[in-house]
């Protein structure tokens, strides 16, 4: 007999439809043959399926059996085919009779005792199920809430092979899993940190406010212990709350990468990724034999924080240049190319010299001038130009540390950010995702017009600082954001002056 079920395979973060076809010919004997370009994990599924069937009270077909995973030209990866293969064998061998099996997308990994283990990429499967009009989705119970965040999809979580068989045979009723998204966001969209925790550094908070209001990249330079890490980790607390679309996009990346926490069905706070400076290029931007998302994609709609910026391998840093411009990573292989979204704020931090105390008035610097030059030269000019704001973070005086009065808090800063972003939505269109940091050259000429005084100021800065054409545009984008924070329609000289201050570290830190 012949049976067909529907499942999926992941390519990057995208789920692709895959049919599981099982044919029990009635002639010959032997181990079931598995075809359709399976990888090692899929090939091993036959052994897992055999034990799971036996321990669940079923048996492998005694006749010659062929299992085909179609389409045959797409490589099948991972253990998610275990459950549909087992159910297909039972249907083809007439051990299971069901009229609804083909109406569902099915995925799950089997343990040897017939229990079902969670898998990766369930959110992508749910989106595939919704977009292709299937009746519902059958997945491991531990993944059910993750899939249920997609509206319009009936999700049935199962614990074992026997439970899945009973449901498809109509002998067991299961309730679809439901998730209250409003309640989920209310609980999950909270931060345990606040800018009020940072004592002093009000001018740095101002620079980060500008960065958050226009989605600009930032480089902070200061001695050890000045608060650079604390400041960077608190940037998401002043960004707008994640929308459902942004949350789904980010959760999808974490789900496909296997990094979504077991108790979390949806990411409702913006991620902050802080990779170590020893990270490889593939781990940062993505790669591998089977392409997987890197840290830049895991930072999607959030913050990528690179501490000890000059300590990163130069080739690793240079790989960021195109990602910062394009907001997407394309990993090409001989058989395919996979795209990973990577729209993030880059926040970098570094010391002013190898010992760290070149700008600290309390401790003498032990570095020679050539040592400092070599240290700063680890960051290339082209990469530095792609960072909109450079800000010095001085050591915090004891008077600020012991001050009982808290500094500016995240709620106050967020209100200003939201007002500035509202102006940008009105400028670029309510359906547009463009912010000042992502304005095109044409939009820049239209929305960042400066007067004669500003023109003179900008020309002088270009000559004295040796700014490139890209840095010129960065200054105008930041000035546009500063004007938005002030509620001004036009970019004035005072806005341009502040923006130029954030570029004075371009050549000499």
C-alpha positions, 0 to 999 in steps of 0.5 A, spaced: 500 500 500 501 507 499 501 513 504 503 520 503 504 525 509 506 532 509 512 535 513 517 540 512 525 541 512 529 547 514 533 551 509 536 557 514 530 559 517 525 558 512 521 552 512 520 548 505 514 543 504 516 536 504 512 530 502 513 523 506 511 518 501 511 510 503 510 504 499 509 497 502 510 493 495 508 486 498 514 483 495 521 482 498 524 483 505 529 487 508 530 494 512 526 500 509 529 504 504 530 511 505 531 516 499 530 523 497 537 526 499 537 525 506 542 527 511 545 523 516 540 524 522 535 523 517 538 516 515 538 514 522 531 515 523 529 508 520 533 505 527 529 510 531 523 509 528 523 501 528 525 501 536 519 507 537 514 502 533 516 496 537 516 499 544 509 503 542 506 496 540 506 496 533 511 493 528 515 495 522 512 492 515 514 485 513 514 487 506 519 491 502 518 498 504 521 505 500 520 511 504 521 517 499 522 524 501 520 529 496 522 533 492 528 529 491 533 535 490 532 539 496 537 536 502 533 534 508 536 535 515 534 534 522 530 529 526 523 532 525 522 526 519 521 521 525 514 522 526 511 523 519 515 517 517 513 512 523 506 514 521 507 513 514 509 506 515 503 505 519 498 507 514 502 504 508 502 497 512 494 498 514 496 498 522 493 505 522 487 508 518 486 515 517 482 520 513 485 526 516 492 524 516 494 528 509 490 534 512 496 536 517 503 538 517 507 533 522 514 534 525 517 531 531 523 527 533 522 520 536 525 517 542 526 509 542 521 508 547 516 512 542 516 518 546 516 525 542 522 530 543 522 537 541 525 540 535 528 546 532 524 551 527 517 550 529 515 557 528 517 557 521 513 550 520 507 554 523 508 559 518 508 554 512 502 551 515 498 558 515 500 560 508 499 553 505 492 552 508 493 546 512 488 544 517 493 544 522 499 542 525 502 536 529 508 537 533 511 535 540 507 538 546 514 542 548 513 546 541 506 547 541 505 554 544 511 556 540 507 554 534 500 557 537 503 564 537 501 564 529 494 566 528 489 561 524 493 555 525 490 549 529 496 546 533 496 539 536 501 537 541 503 530 542 507 526 547 508 520 544 507 516 537 501 512 540 498 519 542 499 521 535 496 515 532 490 515 536 488 522 534 489 521 527 485 514 527 479 518 531 480 514 537 483 520 541 480 527 542 486 533 543 484 540 544 488 545 540 493 549 543 492 556 545 496 562 547 494 569 549 499 574 546 497 580 549 498 576 556 504 573 553 507 580 551 505 583 558 509 578 562 515 577 557 516 585 555 519 587 561 526 589 562 530 588 569 535 593 568 534 601 567 538 607 565 537 610 572 542 604 574 548 608 571 551 613 575 553 619 571 555 619 564 549 623 562 552 626 556 553 618 554 546 617 555 544 623 550 548 620 545 545 613 546 538 617 546 540 620 539 542 613 537 536 609 539 531 615 536 534 614 529 537 607 529 544 609 529 551 605 530 555 607 536 562 606 538 564 608 545 571 609 548 573 610 555 577 606 560 576 600 564 570 601 569 567 607 566 560 603 565 560 602 557 557 595 558 552 597 563 550 603 558 550 598 552 546 593 555 540 598 557 539 601 550 533 596 548 530 599 554 529 605 551 527 602 544 520 602 542 516 595 544 517 590 539 511 589 535 508 582 533 511 582 526 518 584 529 517 578 535 515 573 530 521 575 525 526 574 531 523 568 534 523 565 528 531 565 528 532 563 535 527 557 533 531 555 527 537 555 531 535 551 537 536 557 541 529 559 544 529 557 551 524 551 553 519 556 557 519 561 552 514 561 546 516 568 543 521 573 544 518 580 546 524 583 548 529 586 544 535 581 544 542 583 546 548 579 543 555 580 546 560 575 543 567 574 545 572 577 541 575 570 540 569 569 535 570 566 528 567 570 522 562 564 521 560 564 528 559 572 527 555 573 521 553 565 519 556 560 515 558 552 516 557 546 512 549 547 513 548 554 513 546 557 520 545 564 523 550 568 526 550 573 532 548 578 527 542 575 525 541 573 533 541 580 534 535 582 529 531 587 531 536 588 537 543 590 539 549 587 537 554 589 543 562 588 541 566 589 547 574 590 546 572 592 539 580 592 537 581 585 540 576 582 535 580 579 529 581 584 523 577 579 518 572 578 523 570 585 523 571 587 516 565 582 515 561 586 518 561 592 513 556 589 508 552 587 513 551 594 516 549 596 510 545 591 507 541 588 514 541 581 511 547 576 510 547 571 504 551 565 505 552 561 498 553 554 497 554 550 491 547 547 491 543 553 494 544 560 497 540 562 504 538 569 507 538 571 514 536 577 516 540 582 520 537 588 522 541 590 528 544 596 532 551 595 532 554 598 539 562 597 540 566 599 546 573 599 546 579 602 551 583 608 548 590 604 548 592 597 550 593 599 557 586 602 557 588 609 561 590 614 556 584 618 557 583 617 565 586 622 569 587 618 575 591 613 572 598 614 568 598 611 561 604 606 560 603 605 553 608 609 548 605 613 542 607 607 537 603 602 541 597 606 541 597 608 534 598 600 532 592 599 537 587 604 534 589 601 527 586 595 528 579 598 526 579 600 519 577 607 516 572 604 512 569 600 518 569 606 522 566 610 517 560 606 518 559 607 525 555 614 526 556 616 533 563 616 536 563 618 544 568 618 549 566 615 556 570 618 561 571 615 568 566 616 573 568 621 579 566 618 586 561 624 587 557 621 581 558 614 584 555 616 591 550 621 589 543 618 592 539 622 586 538 617 580 540 619 573 535 619 567 531 613 567 529 609 561 522 611 561 524 618 560 528 617 554 523 612 551 518 617 551 523 622 547 525 616 542 518 614 541 516 622 539 522 622 534 520 615 531 513 618 530 515 624 526 519 619 522 513 615 521 510 621 518 515 623 514 517 616 511 510 613 511 506 609 516 507 603 513 515 604 512 520 601 516 525 606 514 528 611 520 533 616 519 539 611 520 537 608 514 535 614 509 537 613 502 541 619 499 535 621 495 531 621 502 537 625 505 537 630 500 530 631 501 529 631 509 536 634 511 536 640 508 541 645 512 541 653 511 547 657 509 550 657 516 550 649 517 553 649 510 559 653 512 560 649 518 559 642 515 564 644 509 569 646 515 568 639 518 569 636 512 576 639 511 579 639 518 576 632 520 578 629 513 571 626 513 569 621 507 562 622 503 559 616 507 561 620 513 558 626 510 552 623 510 552 620 517 553 627 520 547 629 516 543 623 518 545 624 525 543 631 525 536 630 522 535 625 528 537 631 533 532 635 530 527 630 531 528 630 538 528 637 539 521 637 535 524 641 529 522 641 522 528 643 519 536 641 521 539 647 524 546 649 525 546 647 533 543 640 531 549 639 525 554 642 531 552 636 535 552 631 530 559 633 528 561 632 535 560 625 534 564 624 528 571 628 531 574 621 533 574 619 526 581 619 525 584 620 531 581 617 537 
